[in-house]
Amino acid sequence: MANAAVASNMAERLIELGGILPDRIRLIPAPGTATIEDLVHANAHTSPLRQLVDHTLVEKAVGFYSSVVALTIAALLRTFIAPRKLGVLSGPDGMFRLISAQSEQYQS
């Protein structure tokens, strides 16, 4: 768990997660203990969608502004990806996993 061991309280945890609003954090499973299996289960059985950030389930931000920004970025990416046949582009419902060299050391 990358940051869960660092935060000593919820206020610090919110800062580590990028200063998000507290009501976006899911408390079950406890912040800092969630797994990919928890994420898959939550997204299959509850709404709104969640994402897994440093072993914490966080509701995805939803709103007009974020939707406009996402669509603009997607349009730009598509004009780059499609002609080069680099793969597919997914919307906000598409789940993917980012792995960095730092995060791999925390995989069990």
N, C-alpha and C positions, 0 to 999 in steps of 0.2 A: 504494500500500500504506500504509494508515493508520499502523499501529504497527510494522510489520516493520522499518522503518528506525530506529526508536527503540530497540528492544531490542538490547543488545549480546551477550546470552547467553541460554541457554534458561531460566534462573531468572527473568530479567526478563520473558521472553516469557510464562511461566506466570502471572506476576502480572498482566500486561496482559490476559490471557485470563480473568481473574477468579479466579485462584488454583486452577485445576483441577489434577487429578492428572496427572503427566507421562505415564502410560500411556494417557491419552485422546487425546494428540496423535499424529497420523499423520505420519511422517517423509518419506513419498513421496506427493506432491511435497514438497519442503522447506518447513518452516513459513515463512509469509510470501510464498509464491509460488503457492499453489493458486488455481485459477480455478473458475468455475461449471461448466465442462466437466469438470474433475477431480472435482467433487462429484457430478455426475450419473453419471459413469462409476463412481466408487467405490460409490455407493448401488445401482447396477444389478448390480454384480459381487461385492460383499463384504458381510459382516455383521459387526458391528452397523451400524446406520445412522450416518452422519456428518453434521455440519453444517459450514458454511463460516463461520469467524469471523476477520475481519481477514486474509483470504487464507491461513488455516490450516485444514486438515481436522481436526476434533475429533470423537471418538466421542460420540454422544448419551448422556447419563446415563440409566441404566436401573436401576430398583429399585422396591421396593414403595412407599416413601414418595413418591418423585417421581411414581409412577403415580397414587397417591391424590390428590396435590396437582393434577396435571394434569386428572384427571377432575372434581374439584371446581370448578376454574376453568372447564372446558368446560361444565359444567352451568349455572353462573352466566351465562356468555356466551350460551349457547343461549336461556335465558329472556329475554335482552335482544334478541338478534338475530332470532329466529324471528318474533315478533309484528310486528316492524317491517319484515320482509322486507329485511334489510340485506345478505344474502349467505349464504355457507355457512361452516360451521365444520369444520375438519379436525383429525384426530388427529395423533399424533406422526410418522406415516409421510408425512404431507402435506408437500410441499416448497413453500416460499414465499421470496420475496426482500424484505427490508426495505431501503429506500433512504431515506437522509436527505440533506439539503442538503450536509452535510459529506462523506458517502461519494461523492456524485456527482462531486466533483472528482477522485477517484481512478479513475474509470471510463475505460477507453481506447476 
